[in-house]
Protein backbone atom coordinates (compact mmCIF):
# COMPACT_ATOMS: atom_id res chain seq x y z
CA UNK A 1 0.00 0.00 0.00
CA UNK A 2 1.44 3.42 -0.94
CA UNK A 3 2.32 5.74 1.92
CA UNK A 4 2.38 9.48 2.45
CA UNK A 5 4.75 11.91 0.77
CA UNK A 6 5.55 15.55 1.46
CA UNK A 7 6.92 17.45 -1.53
CA UNK A 8 9.00 20.52 -0.69
CA UNK A 9 9.75 22.55 -3.80
CA UNK A 10 9.41 26.27 -4.48
CA UNK A 11 8.83 25.67 -8.21
CA UNK A 12 5.06 25.23 -8.40
CA UNK A 13 5.20 23.69 -11.90
CA UNK A 14 7.58 20.94 -10.80
CA UNK A 15 5.70 20.42 -7.55
CA UNK A 16 2.32 20.13 -9.28
CA UNK A 17 3.69 17.59 -11.76
CA UNK A 18 5.13 15.41 -8.97
CA UNK A 19 1.91 15.71 -6.92
CA UNK A 20 -0.15 14.56 -9.91
CA UNK A 21 2.09 11.56 -10.63
CA UNK A 22 2.25 10.39 -7.00
CA UNK A 23 -1.46 10.93 -6.38
CA UNK A 24 -2.30 8.89 -9.48
CA UNK A 25 -0.03 6.13 -8.11
CA UNK A 26 -2.09 6.07 -4.90
CA UNK A 27 0.13 8.03 -2.52
CA UNK A 28 -1.25 10.54 -0.04
CA UNK A 29 0.58 13.71 -1.01
CA UNK A 30 1.12 17.02 0.75
CA UNK A 31 2.80 19.94 -0.95
CA UNK A 32 4.88 22.75 0.50
CA UNK A 33 6.07 25.56 -1.78
CA UNK A 34 7.70 27.51 1.05
CA UNK A 35 10.95 25.64 1.75
CA UNK A 36 11.88 27.57 4.90
CA UNK A 37 12.99 25.42 7.87
CA UNK A 38 10.09 26.66 10.02
CA UNK A 39 7.54 25.83 7.31
CA UNK A 40 9.05 22.37 6.80
CA UNK A 41 9.04 21.61 10.54
CA UNK A 42 5.44 22.79 10.88
CA UNK A 43 4.25 20.70 7.92
CA UNK A 44 6.16 17.62 9.11
CA UNK A 45 4.56 17.93 12.56
CA UNK A 46 1.13 18.30 10.94
CA UNK A 47 1.38 15.44 8.40
CA UNK A 48 4.12 13.07 9.68
CA UNK A 49 4.85 11.83 6.14
CA UNK A 50 6.62 8.54 5.38
CA UNK A 51 9.04 10.27 3.02
CA UNK A 52 9.92 13.80 1.92
CA UNK A 53 10.93 14.80 -1.59
CA UNK A 54 13.13 17.81 -0.91
CA UNK A 55 14.30 20.26 -3.55
CA UNK A 56 18.09 20.37 -3.43
CA UNK A 57 18.03 23.96 -4.61
CA UNK A 58 21.36 25.21 -3.27
CA UNK A 59 23.75 25.82 -6.13
CA UNK A 60 27.16 24.14 -5.76
CA UNK A 61 27.11 23.89 -1.99
CA UNK A 62 25.34 22.01 0.76
CA UNK A 63 23.23 24.92 2.07
CA UNK A 64 19.86 24.96 3.79
CA UNK A 65 18.29 22.00 2.00
CA UNK A 66 21.09 19.79 3.33
CA UNK A 67 20.52 21.15 6.85
CA UNK A 68 16.82 20.33 6.45
CA UNK A 69 17.68 16.79 5.33
CA UNK A 70 19.96 16.38 8.38
CA UNK A 71 17.16 17.55 10.68
CA UNK A 72 14.76 15.03 9.11
CA UNK A 73 17.31 12.25 9.64
CA UNK A 74 18.02 13.19 13.27
CA UNK A 75 14.46 13.78 14.49
CA UNK A 76 12.39 11.14 16.28
CA UNK A 77 11.10 9.36 14.39
CA UNK A 78 13.43 10.05 11.47
CA UNK A 79 11.84 10.61 8.08
CA UNK A 80 13.37 9.36 4.84
CA UNK A 81 14.38 12.22 2.58
CA UNK A 82 15.01 12.13 -1.14
CA UNK A 83 16.72 15.20 -2.55
CA UNK A 84 15.80 16.08 -6.13
CA UNK A 85 16.31 18.91 -8.58
CA UNK A 86 15.34 19.99 -12.05
CA UNK A 87 18.40 22.24 -12.48
CA UNK A 88 20.48 20.92 -15.37
CA UNK A 89 23.86 21.84 -13.88
CA UNK A 90 23.00 19.98 -10.66
CA UNK A 91 21.86 16.92 -12.62
CA UNK A 92 25.16 16.86 -14.54
CA UNK A 93 27.08 17.28 -11.27
CA UNK A 94 25.20 14.32 -9.77
CA UNK A 95 25.85 12.08 -12.76
CA UNK A 96 29.57 12.86 -12.77
CA UNK A 97 29.90 12.33 -8.98
CA UNK A 98 33.04 14.48 -8.87
CA UNK A 99 32.02 16.76 -6.01
CA UNK A 100 31.59 15.86 -2.36
CA UNK A 101 27.98 17.04 -2.60
CA UNK A 102 27.15 14.66 -5.48
CA UNK A 103 28.50 11.67 -3.58
Contact map, one row per residue, 1 for C-alpha under 8 A:
1110000000000000000000000000000000000000000000000000000000000000000000000000000000000000000000000000000
1111000000000000000000001111000000000000000000000000000000000000000000000000000000000000000000000000000
1111100000000000000000000011000000000000000000001100000000000000000000000000000000000000000000000000000
0111110000000000000000000011110000000000000000001110000000000000000000000000000000000000000000000000000
0011111000000000000000000011110000000000000000001111100000000000000000000000000000000000000000000000000
0001111100000000000000000000111100000000000100001011100000000000000000000000000000000000000000000000000
0000111110000010011000000000111100000000000000000001110000000000000000000000000000000000000000000000000
0000011111000010000000000000001111100001000000000001111000000000000000000000000000000000000000000000000
0000001111110110000000000000001111100000000000000000011000000000000000000000000000000000000000000000000
0000000111110010000000000000000111100000000000000000001000000000000000000000000000000000000000000000000
0000000011111110000000000000000010000000000000000000000000000000000000000000000000000000000000000000000
0000000011111111000000000000000010000000000000000000000000000000000000000000000000000000000000000000000
0000000000111111100000000000000000000000000000000000000000000000000000000000000000000000000000000000000
0000000010111111110000000000000000000000000000000000000000000000000000000000000000000100000000000000000
0000001111111111111000000000001010000000000000000000000000000000000000000000000000000000000000000000000
0000000000011111111100000000000000000000000000000000000000000000000000000000000000000000000000000000000
0000000000001111111110000000000000000000000000000000000000000000000000000000000000000000000000000000000
0000001000000111111111000000000000000000000000000000000000000000000000000000000000000000000000000000000
0000001000000011111111100000111000000000000000000000000000000000000000000000000000000000000000000000000
0000000000000001111111110000000000000000000000000000000000000000000000000000000000000000000000000000000
0000000000000000111111111000000000000000000000000000000000000000000000000000000000000000000000000000000
0000000000000000011111111111100000000000000000000000000000000000000000000000000000000000000000000000000
0000000000000000001111111111100000000000000000000000000000000000000000000000000000000000000000000000000
0000000000000000000111111110000000000000000000000000000000000000000000000000000000000000000000000000000
0100000000000000000011111110000000000000000000000000000000000000000000000000000000000000000000000000000
0100000000000000000001111111000000000000000000000000000000000000000000000000000000000000000000000000000
0111100000000000000001111111100000000000000000000000000000000000000000000000000000000000000000000000000
0111100000000000000001100111110000000000000000000000000000000000000000000000000000000000000000000000000
0001111000000000001001100011111000000000000000000000000000000000000000000000000000000000000000000000000
0001111000000000001000000001111100000000000000100000000000000000000000000000000000000000000000000000000
0000011110000010001000000000111110000000000000000000000000000000000000000000000000000000000000000000000
0000011111000000000000000000011111100011001000000000000000000000000000000000000000000000000000000000000
0000000111110010000000000000001111100000000000000000000000000000000000000000000000000000000000000000000
0000000111000000000000000000000111110011000000000000000000000000000000000000000000000000000000000000000
0000000111000000000000000000000111111011000000000000000000000000000000000000000000000000000000000000000
0000000000000000000000000000000001111111000000000000000000000000000000000000000000000000000000000000000
0000000000000000000000000000000000111111100000000000000000000000000100000000000000000000000000000000000
0000000000000000000000000000000000011111110000000000000000000000000000000000000000000000000000000000000
0000000000000000000000000000000101111111111000000000000000000000000000000000000000000000000000000000000
0000000100000000000000000000000101111111111100000000000000000000000000000000000000000000000000000000000
0000000000000000000000000000000000001111111110000000000000000000000000000000000000000000000000000000000
0000000000000000000000000000000000000111111111000000000000000000000000000000000000000000000000000000000
0000000000000000000000000000000100000011111111110000000000000000000000000000000000000000000000000000000
0000010000000000000000000000000000000001111111111000000000000000000000000000000000000000000000000000000
0000000000000000000000000000000000000000111111110000000000000000000000000000000000000000000000000000000
0000000000000000000000000000000000000000011111110000000000000000000000000000000000000000000000000000000
0000000000000000000000000000010000000000001111111000000000000000000000000000000000000000000000000000000
0000000000000000000000000000000000000000001111111100000000000000000000000000000000000000000000000000000
0011110000000000000000000000000000000000000100111111000000000000000000000000001000000000000000000000000
0011100000000000000000000000000000000000000000011111000000000000000000000000001100000000000000000000000
0001110000000000000000000000000000000000000000001111100000000000000000000000001111000000000000000000000
0000111100000000000000000000000000000000000000001111110000000000000000000000001111000000000000000000000
0000111100000000000000000000000000000000000000000011111000000000000000000000000011110000000000000000000
0000001110000000000000000000000000000000000000000001111100000000100010000000000011110000000000000000000
0000000111000000000000000000000000000000000000000000111110000000100000000000000000111000000000000000000
0000000000000000000000000000000000000000000000000000011111000000110000000000000000111000000000000000000
0000000000000000000000000000000000000000000000000000001111100000100000000000000000001000000000000000000
0000000000000000000000000000000000000000000000000000000111111111100000000000000000000000000000000000000
0000000000000000000000000000000000000000000000000000000011111000000000000000000000000000010000000000000
0000000000000000000000000000000000000000000000000000000001111100000000000000000000000000010000000000100
0000000000000000000000000000000000000000000000000000000001111110000000000000000000000000000000000000100
0000000000000000000000000000000000000000000000000000000001011111111000000000000000000000000000000000100
0000000000000000000000000000000000000000000000000000000001001111111000000000000000000000000000000000000
0000000000000000000000000000000000000000000000000000000001000111111100000000000000000000000000000000000
0000000000000000000000000000000000000000000000000000011111000111111110000000000000000000000000000000000
0000000000000000000000000000000000000000000000000000000100000111111111000000000000000000000000000000000
0000000000000000000000000000000000000000000000000000000000000111111111100000000000000000000000000000000
0000000000000000000000000000000000001000000000000000000000000001111111110000000000000000000000000000000
0000000000000000000000000000000000000000000000000000010000000000111111111000000010000000000000000000000
0000000000000000000000000000000000000000000000000000000000000000011111111100000000000000000000000000000
0000000000000000000000000000000000000000000000000000000000000000001111111110000000000000000000000000000
0000000000000000000000000000000000000000000000000000000000000000000111111110011110000000000000000000000
0000000000000000000000000000000000000000000000000000000000000000000011111110011110000000000000000000000
0000000000000000000000000000000000000000000000000000000000000000000001111111110000000000000000000000000
0000000000000000000000000000000000000000000000000000000000000000000000111111111000000000000000000000000
0000000000000000000000000000000000000000000000000000000000000000000000000111110000000000000000000000000
0000000000000000000000000000000000000000000000000000000000000000000000000111111000000000000000000000000
0000000000000000000000000000000000000000000000000000000000000000000000011111111100000000000000000000000
0000000000000000000000000000000000000000000000001111000000000000000000011010111110000000000000000000000
0000000000000000000000000000000000000000000000000111000000000000000000011000011111000000000000000000000
0000000000000000000000000000000000000000000000000011110000000000000010011000001111100000000000000000000
0000000000000000000000000000000000000000000000000011110000000000000000000000000111110000000000000000000
0000000000000000000000000000000000000000000000000000111100000000000000000000000011111000000000000000000
0000000000000000000000000000000000000000000000000000111100000000000000000000000001111100000000000000000
0000000000000000000000000000000000000000000000000000001110000000000000000000000000111110011000000000000
0000000000000100000000000000000000000000000000000000000000000000000000000000000000011111011000000000000
0000000000000000000000000000000000000000000000000000000000000000000000000000000000001111111000000000000
0000000000000000000000000000000000000000000000000000000000000000000000000000000000000111111100000000000
0000000000000000000000000000000000000000000000000000000000000000000000000000000000000011111110000000000
0000000000000000000000000000000000000000000000000000000000110000000000000000000000001111111111000000000
0000000000000000000000000000000000000000000000000000000000000000000000000000000000001111111111100000000
0000000000000000000000000000000000000000000000000000000000000000000000000000000000000001111111110000000
0000000000000000000000000000000000000000000000000000000000000000000000000000000000000000111111111110010
0000000000000000000000000000000000000000000000000000000000000000000000000000000000000000011111111100011
0000000000000000000000000000000000000000000000000000000000000000000000000000000000000000001111111000010
0000000000000000000000000000000000000000000000000000000000000000000000000000000000000000000111111100010
0000000000000000000000000000000000000000000000000000000000000000000000000000000000000000000011111111011
0000000000000000000000000000000000000000000000000000000000000000000000000000000000000000000011011111011
0000000000000000000000000000000000000000000000000000000000000000000000000000000000000000000010001111111
0000000000000000000000000000000000000000000000000000000000000000000000000000000000000000000000001111111
0000000000000000000000000000000000000000000000000000000000011100000000000000000000000000000000000011111
0000000000000000000000000000000000000000000000000000000000000000000000000000000000000000000011111111111
0000000000000000000000000000000000000000000000000000000000000000000000000000000000000000000001001111111
